[in-house]
Amino acid sequence: MATNQSIFNGFQVNRSMLAGGVVLTGIGSALGAAGTAMVCVALLAAGRNWLRNLDTPPTALAHRALHEARVASSAGWEAWRAEHGSPN
């Protein structure tokens, strides 16, 4: 009974098997974290290359969309004022 310890009237834990399970779980967790890091690095590199190869940068697209939204808002406001005869 050197490797087994009796706890709670008959519940016996094999300490060497428990320790082996803890070690294997730790190794598996480390491998999983390393794999996750590799996937993240690969996806970031692919995303950067994709952004570099775009014809129009995303910031230019955002500026264009904002300008179009401002023009549309202004046109709508002017049409509403013309319809309702508001001097403001």
Backbone as CSV, one residue per row, in Angstrom:
resi,resn,N_x,N_y,N_z,CA_x,CA_y,CA_z,C_x,C_y,C_z
1,MET,0.810,-1.182,0.000,0.000,0.000,0.000,0.863,1.259,0.000
2,ALA,2.018,1.188,-0.575,2.934,2.318,-0.595,2.486,3.363,-1.613
3,THR,1.912,2.919,-2.761,1.517,3.877,-3.793,0.064,4.289,-3.663
4,ASN,-0.711,3.558,-2.907,-2.121,3.886,-2.737,-2.351,4.452,-1.351
5,GLN,-3.220,5.458,-1.277,-3.544,6.046,0.005,-5.043,5.916,0.219
6,SER,-5.429,5.436,1.369,-6.838,5.231,1.681,-7.417,6.517,2.247
7,ILE,-8.430,7.011,1.568,-9.106,8.234,1.991,-10.602,7.951,1.971
8,PHE,-11.335,8.419,2.929,-12.785,8.298,2.972,-13.269,6.857,2.910
9,ASN,-12.774,6.003,3.731,-13.274,4.629,3.879,-13.381,3.871,2.556
10,GLY,-12.297,3.547,1.946,-12.305,2.704,0.768,-11.974,3.415,-0.531
11,PHE,-12.014,4.733,-0.560,-11.653,5.478,-1.764,-10.144,5.547,-1.814
12,GLN,-9.541,4.839,-2.793,-8.083,4.760,-2.867,-7.584,5.428,-4.142
13,VAL,-6.597,6.260,-3.986,-6.016,6.983,-5.109,-4.636,6.421,-5.394
14,ASN,-4.420,6.027,-6.632,-3.099,5.576,-7.059,-2.297,6.833,-7.379
15,ARG,-1.378,7.183,-6.489,-0.647,8.443,-6.616,0.234,8.493,-7.855
16,SER,0.836,7.412,-8.240,1.710,7.438,-9.417,0.885,7.653,-10.682
17,MET,-0.298,7.052,-10.763,-1.155,7.255,-11.927,-1.681,8.695,-11.939
18,LEU,-2.022,9.213,-10.795,-2.487,10.591,-10.691,-1.387,11.562,-11.121
19,ALA,-0.175,11.335,-10.661,0.946,12.199,-11.032,1.232,12.108,-12.532
20,GLY,1.167,10.909,-13.082,1.359,10.747,-14.531,0.292,11.481,-15.326
21,GLY,-0.943,11.414,-14.854,-2.031,12.139,-15.530,-1.833,13.640,-15.481
22,VAL,-1.361,14.131,-14.350,-1.100,15.564,-14.218,0.011,15.991,-15.175
23,VAL,1.060,15.188,-15.265,2.179,15.509,-16.162,1.714,15.503,-17.615
24,LEU,0.964,14.478,-18.009,0.481,14.406,-19.391,-0.479,15.545,-19.711
25,THR,-1.310,15.920,-18.753,-2.219,17.048,-18.960,-1.435,18.346,-19.149
26,GLY,-0.397,18.531,-18.359,0.441,19.715,-18.505,1.132,19.769,-19.854
27,ILE,1.654,18.625,-20.292,2.313,18.565,-21.603,1.305,18.844,-22.712
28,GLY,0.125,18.258,-22.610,-0.908,18.492,-23.622,-1.352,19.947,-23.665
29,SER,-1.460,20.571,-22.501,-1.836,21.987,-22.455,-0.766,22.860,-23.099
30,ALA,0.494,22.556,-22.829,1.590,23.327,-23.426,1.603,23.169,-24.941
31,LEU,1.388,21.938,-25.425,1.348,21.714,-26.874,0.159,22.429,-27.505
32,GLY,-0.975,22.409,-26.819,-2.158,23.105,-27.331,-1.939,24.608,-27.407
33,ALA,-1.302,25.183,-26.389,-1.011,26.616,-26.392,-0.029,26.969,-27.507
34,ALA,0.966,26.121,-27.724,1.936,26.366,-28.798,1.252,26.293,-30.162
35,GLY,0.370,25.326,-30.336,-0.365,25.215,-31.601,-1.262,26.413,-31.835
36,THR,-1.925,26.888,-30.792,-2.779,28.068,-30.913,-1.966,29.292,-31.298
37,ALA,-0.803,29.445,-30.695,0.061,30.572,-31.036,0.508,30.504,-32.495
38,MET,0.828,29.315,-32.973,1.258,29.163,-34.371,0.121,29.509,-35.326
39,VAL,-1.089,29.098,-35.018,-2.251,29.411,-35.862,-2.480,30.916,-35.895
40,CYS,-2.388,31.567,-34.735,-2.590,33.020,-34.680,-1.547,33.768,-35.505
41,VAL,-0.299,33.363,-35.396,0.762,34.012,-36.168,0.529,33.822,-37.666
42,ALA,0.142,32.625,-38.076,-0.107,32.361,-39.493,-1.286,33.194,-40.010
43,LEU,-2.353,33.305,-39.220,-3.505,34.103,-39.645,-3.175,35.590,-39.700
44,LEU,-2.403,36.083,-38.741,-1.997,37.488,-38.774,-1.136,37.795,-39.996
45,ALA,-0.212,36.910,-40.324,0.647,37.113,-41.498,-0.186,37.106,-42.781
46,ALA,-1.134,36.199,-42.871,-1.991,36.141,-44.059,-2.847,37.398,-44.174
47,GLY,-3.365,37.879,-43.047,-4.168,39.099,-43.061,-3.365,40.313,-43.467
48,ARG,-2.146,40.407,-42.975,-1.285,41.529,-43.363,-0.976,41.504,-44.857
49,ASN,-0.660,40.329,-45.390,-0.381,40.217,-46.827,-1.609,40.571,-47.644
50,TRP,-2.780,40.154,-47.199,-4.017,40.457,-47.918,-4.258,41.967,-47.942
51,LEU,-4.038,42.637,-46.799,-4.237,44.087,-46.743,-3.238,44.820,-47.638
52,ARG,-1.996,44.330,-47.685,-0.985,44.976,-48.537,-1.332,44.853,-50.018
53,ASN,-2.011,43.784,-50.407,-2.311,43.543,-51.815,-3.619,44.172,-52.278
54,LEU,-4.339,44.850,-51.398,-5.584,45.496,-51.808,-5.282,46.698,-52.698
55,ASP,-6.151,46.933,-53.688,-5.977,48.088,-54.566,-6.233,49.391,-53.811
56,THR,-7.290,49.410,-53.010,-7.642,50.584,-52.229,-7.515,50.233,-50.744
57,PRO,-6.743,50.994,-49.995,-6.592,50.678,-48.570,-7.917,50.854,-47.820
58,PRO,-8.109,50.105,-46.747,-9.352,50.200,-45.978,-9.628,51.602,-45.443
59,THR,-8.586,52.366,-45.104,-8.820,53.723,-44.608,-9.417,54.607,-45.699
60,ALA,-8.978,54.433,-46.939,-9.539,55.210,-48.039,-11.006,54.831,-48.267
61,LEU,-11.315,53.543,-48.161,-12.709,53.118,-48.305,-13.578,53.713,-47.199
62,ALA,-13.055,53.759,-45.990,-13.797,54.330,-44.866,-14.020,55.824,-45.057
63,HIS,-13.005,56.553,-45.520,-13.153,57.985,-45.773,-14.193,58.243,-46.857
64,ARG,-14.165,57.427,-47.907,-15.131,57.584,-48.993,-16.560,57.332,-48.493
65,ALA,-16.748,56.294,-47.718,-18.076,55.978,-47.191,-18.567,57.084,-46.259
66,LEU,-17.680,57.634,-45.426,-18.065,58.713,-44.528,-18.451,59.960,-45.320
67,HIS,-17.700,60.266,-46.355,-18.026,61.413,-47.199,-19.387,61.221,-47.873
68,GLU,-19.638,60.029,-48.403,-20.927,59.764,-49.047,-22.080,59.862,-48.046
69,ALA,-21.852,59.409,-46.817,-22.896,59.498,-45.793,-23.173,60.953,-45.434
70,ARG,-22.137,61.769,-45.350,-22.332,63.195,-45.049,-23.077,63.892,-46.180
71,VAL,-22.729,63.592,-47.422,-23.410,64.192,-48.566,-24.884,63.776,-48.583
72,ALA,-25.165,62.503,-48.335,-26.547,62.024,-48.324,-27.334,62.667,-47.185
73,SER,-26.707,62.810,-46.023,-27.375,63.438,-44.885,-27.692,64.893,-45.182
74,SER,-26.745,65.582,-45.774,-26.951,66.978,-46.125,-28.060,67.126,-47.163
75,ALA,-28.071,66.250,-48.157,-29.120,66.299,-49.190,-30.490,66.028,-48.579
76,GLY,-30.564,65.076,-47.684,-31.834,64.781,-47.025,-32.319,65.946,-46.179
77,TRP,-31.377,66.564,-45.454,-31.728,67.719,-44.633,-32.225,68.874,-45.499
78,GLU,-31.554,69.141,-46.611,-31.977,70.218,-47.516,-33.350,69.923,-48.117
79,ALA,-33.601,68.679,-48.477,-34.910,68.316,-49.032,-36.002,68.486,-47.985
80,TRP,-35.733,68.144,-46.745,-36.725,68.282,-45.686,-37.022,69.759,-45.434
81,ARG,-35.957,70.566,-45.420,-36.157,72.010,-45.193,-36.946,72.640,-46.332
82,ALA,-36.655,72.206,-47.572,-37.389,72.757,-48.723,-38.860,72.337,-48.668
83,GLU,-39.144,71.143,-48.236,-40.521,70.636,-48.165,-41.332,71.345,-47.079
84,HIS,-40.700,71.572,-45.941,-41.411,72.139,-44.795,-41.212,73.635,-44.648
85,GLY,-40.449,74.241,-45.488,-40.266,75.692,-45.470,-39.603,76.216,-44.213
86,SER,-38.744,75.433,-43.624,-38.055,75.847,-42.410,-36.868,76.739,-42.783
87,PRO,-36.733,77.899,-42.113,-35.615,78.779,-42.438,-34.287,78.285,-41.862
88,ASN,-34.318,77.321,-40.961,-33.069,76.826,-40.340,-32.373,75.944,-41.275
